[in-house]
Amino acid sequence: MGARLALHALLDGGPWDAVVLVAPHPGLESELERAARRESDAEWAGRALTGDWREFLTLWNAQAVLADSGRLPSVSDLRRREVARSFMDWSLGAQEPLWERLGEIQCPVLWCAGERDVKFRALAERALPLLPRVELWVAPGAGHRVPWDAPEAFAAKVGEFLERVRS
C-alpha cells in the first residue's frame, strides 16, 4: 500500500529527486473491480477491528499475493484501529487509477518486485514503458514483501540506485 500511496504523492507534486517503489499497484481500471475491492476492504476492516487478531493476521498472510513471502512483518493488535481505517481510507477500490498519469513522473524510479510475485511483476512490466526514467529490479527469490524477503539484496540495490542517481 505504501508504494501505491507514494505514486499518488509523486503525481501530486512530491519533492523527491528519486524514488524507490516496492510492488506498487497503479490502480484498478474498471468501476466493477473498484466496487468489488471496496467491498472486500470493508470486510477486511471489520475483521481487523472486531475479529480475533491472530486469525485476522493468519487470513491476511494466507492470501495468494502474500503467501509466497517468507518473513512476515509483525503488527501489534494495539494498532488494529489504524489497520482497519487503512482498509477504508486507502482502499485500492477508492483510488483513481494512475496508469495514464505515470508518464508525468520525471524523477528516476527504481520499481522493485519479487521474483515469485507474479501479479506485481506483471504490473511492473506493464508500467515500465509508461515511465520516462524507470528501472525495474526483480528481487531474486523474493515474494511480495521484498524488503523482508531479501533484506540484504534490497538494501544493496537501493544503495546502488541512489548512489548512481545522485552522481
PASEBA-1860 file (N, C-alpha, C; in nm, 3 decimals):
! residues 167
1> MGARLALH> 0.082/-0.119/0.000/0.000/0.000/0.000/0.086/0.126/0.000 ~ 0.201/0.119/0.064/0.286/0.238/0.073/0.335/0.285/-0.062 ~ 0.370/0.192/-0.150/0.420/0.231/-0.283/0.308/0.292/-0.366 ~ 0.188/0.240/-0.350/0.074/0.298/-0.422/0.048/0.441/-0.375 ~ 0.057/0.462/-0.244/0.039/0.597/-0.191/0.153/0.689/-0.236 ~ 0.274/0.633/-0.247/0.387/0.712/-0.296/0.364/0.756/-0.440 ~ 0.306/0.670/-0.523/0.273/0.710/-0.660/0.180/0.830/-0.660 ~ 0.079/0.827/-0.575/-0.014/0.940/-0.565/0.061/1.066/-0.521
9> ALLDGGPW> 0.146/1.053/-0.422/0.222/1.170/-0.374/0.313/1.226/-0.483 ~ 0.378/1.139/-0.557/0.463/1.184/-0.667/0.383/1.263/-0.770 ~ 0.266/1.213/-0.802/0.183/1.279/-0.902/0.116/1.405/-0.849 ~ 0.114/1.421/-0.717/0.061/1.543/-0.658/0.171/1.647/-0.635 ~ 0.289/1.623/-0.694/0.397/1.721/-0.686/0.494/1.698/-0.573 ~ 0.511/1.575/-0.530/0.607/1.544/-0.424/0.747/1.594/-0.460 ~ 0.825/1.629/-0.361/0.954/1.697/-0.383/1.074/1.605/-0.400 ~ 1.056/1.485/-0.448/1.165/1.389/-0.450/1.252/1.401/-0.574
17> DAVVLVAP> 1.380/1.372/-0.554/1.475/1.370/-0.665/1.483/1.231/-0.727 ~ 1.442/1.130/-0.652/1.440/0.992/-0.697/1.345/0.917/-0.605 ~ 1.298/0.801/-0.652/1.204/0.725/-0.570/1.227/0.576/-0.589 ~ 1.209/0.503/-0.479/1.213/0.357/-0.481/1.072/0.309/-0.447 ~ 1.014/0.231/-0.536/0.880/0.179/-0.516/0.887/0.027/-0.506 ~ 0.827/-0.028/-0.402/0.825/-0.172/-0.384/0.684/-0.222/-0.414 ~ 0.670/-0.290/-0.526/0.547/-0.356/-0.569/0.423/-0.266/-0.563 ~ 0.427/-0.151/-0.632/0.307/-0.067/-0.632/0.201/-0.119/-0.728
25> HPGLESEL> 0.080/-0.078/-0.703/-0.032/-0.108/-0.792/-0.084/0.026/-0.844 ~ -0.070/0.054/-0.972/-0.117/0.183/-1.025/-0.269/0.199/-1.031 ~ -0.343/0.098/-0.995/-0.487/0.117/-0.984/-0.570/0.020/-1.065 ~ -0.690/0.000/-1.017/-0.789/-0.083/-1.085/-0.862/0.005/-1.185 ~ -0.878/-0.045/-1.305/-0.930/0.040/-1.411/-1.081/0.036/-1.429 ~ -1.146/-0.070/-1.390/-1.291/-0.075/-1.409/-1.362/-0.045/-1.277 ~ -1.476/0.021/-1.290/-1.556/0.052/-1.172/-1.603/-0.075/-1.104 ~ -1.629/-0.178/-1.181/-1.671/-0.307/-1.124/-1.561/-0.363/-1.034
33> ERAARRES> -1.436/-0.360/-1.080/-1.323/-0.406/-0.998/-1.307/-0.320/-0.873 ~ -1.321/-0.188/-0.890/-1.306/-0.098/-0.775/-1.416/-0.122/-0.671 ~ -1.539/-0.143/-0.718/-1.650/-0.168/-0.625/-1.628/-0.298/-0.548 ~ -1.583/-0.402/-0.619/-1.555/-0.530/-0.552/-1.443/-0.513/-0.450 ~ -1.343/-0.435/-0.483/-1.232/-0.414/-0.390/-1.277/-0.335/-0.268 ~ -1.361/-0.234/-0.287/-1.412/-0.158/-0.172/-1.489/-0.249/-0.078 ~ -1.570/-0.339/-0.134/-1.647/-0.434/-0.054/-1.553/-0.529/0.022 ~ -1.455/-0.580/-0.047/-1.357/-0.670/0.017/-1.281/-0.598/0.127
41> DAEWAGRA> -1.238/-0.474/0.100/-1.164/-0.398/0.201/-1.251/-0.366/0.322 ~ -1.380/-0.342/0.302/-1.470/-0.319/0.415/-1.479/-0.445/0.502 ~ -1.482/-0.561/0.438/-1.484/-0.687/0.515/-1.354/-0.704/0.594 ~ -1.240/-0.676/0.529/-1.111/-0.685/0.600/-1.106/-0.586/0.716 ~ -1.159/-0.466/0.695/-1.160/-0.366/0.802/-1.239/-0.417/0.922 ~ -1.353/-0.478/0.896/-1.434/-0.534/1.005/-1.360/-0.643/1.080 ~ -1.294/-0.731/1.006/-1.216/-0.838/1.071/-1.103/-0.779/1.157 ~ -1.036/-0.678/1.102/-0.924/-0.618/1.175/-0.971/-0.550/1.302
49> LTGDWREF> -1.084/-0.486/1.295/-1.133/-0.408/1.409/-1.196/-0.494/1.518 ~ -1.273/-0.595/1.478/-1.351/-0.666/1.580/-1.321/-0.815/1.591 ~ -1.251/-0.870/1.494/-1.226/-1.014/1.496/-1.106/-1.051/1.583 ~ -1.083/-1.180/1.591/-0.965/-1.230/1.661/-0.841/-1.186/1.583 ~ -0.748/-1.118/1.648/-0.633/-1.057/1.580/-0.543/-1.162/1.515 ~ -0.514/-1.269/1.586/-0.429/-1.374/1.528/-0.494/-1.436/1.405 ~ -0.624/-1.458/1.414/-0.695/-1.513/1.299/-0.691/-1.416/1.181 ~ -0.710/-1.287/1.211/-0.702/-1.186/1.105/-0.566/-1.191/1.035
57> LTLWNAQA> -0.458/-1.192/1.114/-0.324/-1.195/1.055/-0.300/-1.323/0.976 ~ -0.348/-1.436/1.027/-0.333/-1.563/0.956/-0.405/-1.557/0.822 ~ -0.528/-1.509/0.822/-0.605/-1.499/0.697/-0.541/-1.400/0.600 ~ -0.497/-1.286/0.653/-0.434/-1.184/0.568/-0.308/-1.241/0.501 ~ -0.225/-1.304/0.579/-0.099/-1.357/0.526/-0.117/-1.479/0.438 ~ -0.234/-1.543/0.441/-0.260/-1.660/0.358/-0.307/-1.623/0.217 ~ -0.331/-1.495/0.192/-0.372/-1.453/0.058/-0.264/-1.491/-0.044 ~ -0.308/-1.522/-0.163/-0.215/-1.569/-0.266/-0.098/-1.474/-0.287
65> VLADSGRL> -0.122/-1.344/-0.290/-0.015/-1.249/-0.317/0.088/-1.244/-0.204 ~ 0.047/-1.278/-0.083/0.137/-1.271/0.032/0.189/-1.408/0.075 ~ 0.121/-1.512/0.034/0.155/-1.646/0.081/0.294/-1.690/0.039 ~ 0.346/-1.631/-0.067/0.477/-1.670/-0.118/0.591/-1.593/-0.051 ~ 0.558/-1.505/0.042/0.661/-1.432/0.115/0.693/-1.507/0.243 ~ 0.820/-1.523/0.268/0.862/-1.599/0.384/0.851/-1.524/0.514 ~ 0.928/-1.417/0.527/0.932/-1.342/0.652/0.814/-1.247/0.658 ~ 0.747/-1.244/0.772/0.630/-1.160/0.787/0.656/-1.047/0.885
73> PSVSDLRR> 0.620/-0.925/0.848/0.632/-0.816/0.945/0.528/-0.834/1.055 ~ 0.562/-0.795/1.175/0.466/-0.809/1.283/0.388/-0.680/1.301 ~ 0.263/-0.693/1.336/0.176/-0.578/1.362/0.106/-0.606/1.493 ~ 0.121/-0.516/1.585/0.059/-0.532/1.716/-0.092/-0.516/1.708 ~ -0.164/-0.592/1.790/-0.309/-0.576/1.793/-0.348/-0.441/1.852 ~ -0.253/-0.370/1.910/-0.280/-0.235/1.960/-0.301/-0.138/1.843 ~ -0.263/-0.178/1.724/-0.278/-0.095/1.604/-0.400/-0.134/1.522 ~ -0.486/-0.217/1.575/-0.597/-0.269/1.495/-0.689/-0.160/1.442
81> REVARSFM> -0.712/-0.054/1.518/-0.799/0.054/1.469/-0.736/0.121/1.347 ~ -0.604/0.144/1.352/-0.534/0.206/1.239/-0.533/0.114/1.117 ~ -0.514/-0.015/1.142/-0.516/-0.112/1.032/-0.654/-0.112/0.968 ~ -0.759/-0.116/1.049/-0.895/-0.116/0.995/-0.923/0.011/0.914 ~ -0.881/0.124/0.966/-0.902/0.251/0.893/-0.828/0.252/0.761 ~ -0.709/0.192/0.757/-0.633/0.193/0.632/-0.707/0.119/0.521 ~ -0.781/0.016/0.557/-0.860/-0.056/0.456/-0.967/0.034/0.396 ~ -1.021/0.123/0.476/-1.127/0.211/0.427/-1.070/0.337/0.362
89> DWSLGAQE> -0.976/0.401/0.429/-0.924/0.529/0.379/-0.836/0.513/0.256 ~ -0.764/0.403/0.248/-0.665/0.386/0.141/-0.697/0.266/0.051 ~ -0.821/0.229/0.045/-0.861/0.115/-0.038/-0.822/0.138/-0.183 ~ -0.765/0.037/-0.244/-0.735/0.043/-0.387/-0.862/0.072/-0.466 ~ -0.974/0.026/-0.416/-1.102/0.049/-0.484/-1.150/0.193/-0.477 ~ -1.100/0.271/-0.381/-1.141/0.410/-0.367/-1.049/0.505/-0.442 ~ -0.941/0.454/-0.495/-0.844/0.540/-0.562/-0.861/0.534/-0.713 ~ -0.840/0.648/-0.774/-0.845/0.655/-0.920/-0.722/0.584/-0.977
97> PLWERLGE> -0.739/0.514/-1.089/-0.623/0.450/-1.150/-0.524/0.555/-1.201 ~ -0.397/0.523/-1.189/-0.291/0.617/-1.225/-0.219/0.582/-1.355 ~ -0.262/0.478/-1.422/-0.191/0.430/-1.540/-0.164/0.542/-1.640 ~ -0.263/0.622/-1.671/-0.248/0.726/-1.773/-0.161/0.842/-1.726 ~ -0.133/0.850/-1.597/-0.054/0.962/-1.544/0.091/0.924/-1.512 ~ 0.127/0.796/-1.524/0.262/0.754/-1.486/0.370/0.830/-1.562 ~ 0.344/0.869/-1.685/0.441/0.943/-1.764/0.474/1.080/-1.709 ~ 0.394/1.130/-1.617/0.420/1.260/-1.554/0.533/1.253/-1.451
105> IQCPVLWC> 0.569/1.135/-1.407/0.673/1.120/-1.305/0.808/1.138/-1.373 ~ 0.877/1.246/-1.341/1.001/1.281/-1.410/1.127/1.238/-1.337 ~ 1.119/1.209/-1.208/1.240/1.170/-1.135/1.273/1.024/-1.164 ~ 1.398/0.985/-1.141/1.435/0.844/-1.159/1.356/0.755/-1.061 ~ 1.311/0.641/-1.112/1.230/0.548/-1.034/1.296/0.411/-1.037 ~ 1.315/0.354/-0.919/1.353/0.214/-0.907/1.226/0.139/-0.868 ~ 1.174/0.060/-0.959/1.050/-0.015/-0.939/1.090/-0.157/-0.902 ~ 1.060/-0.199/-0.781/1.101/-0.330/-0.730/0.983/-0.427/-0.726
113> AGERDVKF> 1.012/-0.550/-0.760/0.913/-0.657/-0.749/0.987/-0.785/-0.713 ~ 0.920/-0.873/-0.643/0.980/-1.001/-0.607/0.973/-1.100/-0.722 ~ 1.074/-1.180/-0.734/1.080/-1.281/-0.840/0.958/-1.374/-0.837 ~ 0.911/-1.408/-0.718/0.798/-1.501/-0.705/0.663/-1.429/-0.701 ~ 0.663/-1.297/-0.710/0.540/-1.218/-0.705/0.489/-1.194/-0.847 ~ 0.425/-1.295/-0.903/0.384/-1.294/-1.043/0.291/-1.175/-1.074 ~ 0.194/-1.151/-0.988/0.096/-1.044/-1.012/0.164/-0.907/-1.020 ~ 0.250/-0.877/-0.923/0.310/-0.743/-0.919/0.427/-0.729/-1.016
121> RALAERAL> 0.487/-0.839/-1.056/0.586/-0.833/-1.165/0.516/-0.797/-1.295 ~ 0.399/-0.855/-1.318/0.323/-0.823/-1.439/0.279/-0.676/-1.440 ~ 0.237/-0.624/-1.324/0.201/-0.482/-1.315/0.323/-0.395/-1.346 ~ 0.439/-0.435/-1.295/0.563/-0.360/-1.321/0.596/-0.359/-1.469 ~ 0.587/-0.473/-1.532/0.620/-0.482/-1.674/0.524/-0.399/-1.760 ~ 0.401/-0.390/-1.717/0.305/-0.305/-1.788/0.336/-0.157/-1.767 ~ 0.380/-0.122/-1.646/0.405/0.018/-1.613/0.535/0.072/-1.672 ~ 0.635/-0.013/-1.687/0.768/0.034/-1.730/0.767/0.122/-1.854
129> PLLPRVEL> 0.700/0.083/-1.961/0.705/0.168/-2.081/0.637/0.304/-2.063 ~ 0.561/0.320/-1.955/0.486/0.444/-1.933/0.566/0.549/-1.856 ~ 0.674/0.508/-1.793/0.755/0.600/-1.713/0.880/0.638/-1.791 ~ 0.915/0.767/-1.792/1.031/0.809/-1.871/1.167/0.769/-1.813 ~ 1.177/0.756/-1.681/1.307/0.728/-1.617/1.289/0.619/-1.512 ~ 1.273/0.497/-1.557/1.243/0.387/-1.467/1.340/0.273/-1.488 ~ 1.367/0.205/-1.379/1.449/0.084/-1.380/1.372/-0.021/-1.302 ~ 1.358/-0.140/-1.358/1.294/-0.249/-1.287/1.400/-0.335/-1.222
137> WVAPGAGH> 1.380/-0.366/-1.095/1.465/-0.462/-1.026/1.375/-0.572/-0.973 ~ 1.402/-0.694/-1.016/1.330/-0.811/-0.969/1.418/-0.879/-0.865 ~ 1.372/-0.879/-0.742/1.449/-0.934/-0.630/1.452/-1.085/-0.637 ~ 1.570/-1.143/-0.654/1.582/-1.289/-0.665/1.525/-1.360/-0.541 ~ 1.440/-1.458/-0.566/1.387/-1.541/-0.459/1.281/-1.476/-0.372 ~ 1.249/-1.350/-0.397/1.155/-1.277/-0.310/1.012/-1.292/-0.358 ~ 0.920/-1.282/-0.263/0.778/-1.273/-0.292/0.736/-1.127/-0.292 ~ 0.616/-1.098/-0.246/0.562/-0.962/-0.249/0.633/-0.867/-0.152
145> RVPWDAPE> 0.675/-0.918/-0.040/0.735/-0.833/0.065/0.888/-0.829/0.047 ~ 0.931/-0.763/-0.057/1.072/-0.762/-0.097/1.166/-0.724/0.018 ~ 1.142/-0.615/0.091/1.238/-0.578/0.198/1.251/-0.684/0.307 ~ 1.147/-0.762/0.331/1.153/-0.868/0.432/1.205/-0.998/0.374 ~ 1.173/-1.022/0.247/1.213/-1.147/0.184/1.360/-1.148/0.141 ~ 1.411/-1.032/0.104/1.550/-1.022/0.055/1.614/-0.894/0.109 ~ 1.628/-0.883/0.241/1.673/-0.756/0.300/1.812/-0.711/0.256 ~ 1.906/-0.803/0.247/2.042/-0.763/0.208/2.046/-0.720/0.062
153> AFAAKVGE> 1.984/-0.798/-0.025/1.982/-0.764/-0.167/1.907/-0.633/-0.191 ~ 1.797/-0.614/-0.118/1.720/-0.491/-0.132/1.802/-0.370/-0.090 ~ 1.865/-0.379/0.026/1.947/-0.268/0.074/2.060/-0.236/-0.024 ~ 2.123/-0.339/-0.076/2.233/-0.317/-0.171/2.182/-0.251/-0.299 ~ 2.070/-0.297/-0.351/2.016/-0.241/-0.475/1.972/-0.097/-0.456 ~ 1.904/-0.068/-0.347/1.860/0.068/-0.320/1.981/0.160/-0.304 ~ 2.081/0.114/-0.230/2.203/0.194/-0.213/2.271/0.223/-0.346 ~ 2.283/0.120/-0.430/2.347/0.138/-0.561/2.266/0.234/-0.647
161> FLERVRS> 2.134/0.221/-0.648/2.047/0.308/-0.726/2.061/0.453/-0.682 ~ 2.052/0.477/-0.552/2.060/0.613/-0.501/2.197/0.675/-0.527 ~ 2.300/0.597/-0.510/2.435/0.646/-0.538/2.448/0.686/-0.685 ~ 2.395/0.604/-0.771/2.404/0.631/-0.916/2.325/0.755/-0.955 ~ 2.203/0.770/-0.905/2.121/0.883/-0.947/2.165/1.013/-0.882 ~ 2.237/1.005/-0.771/2.289/1.127/-0.707/2.415/1.180/-0.775 ~ 2.485/1.093/-0.848/2.610/1.140/-0.908/2.590/1.191/-1.048
END
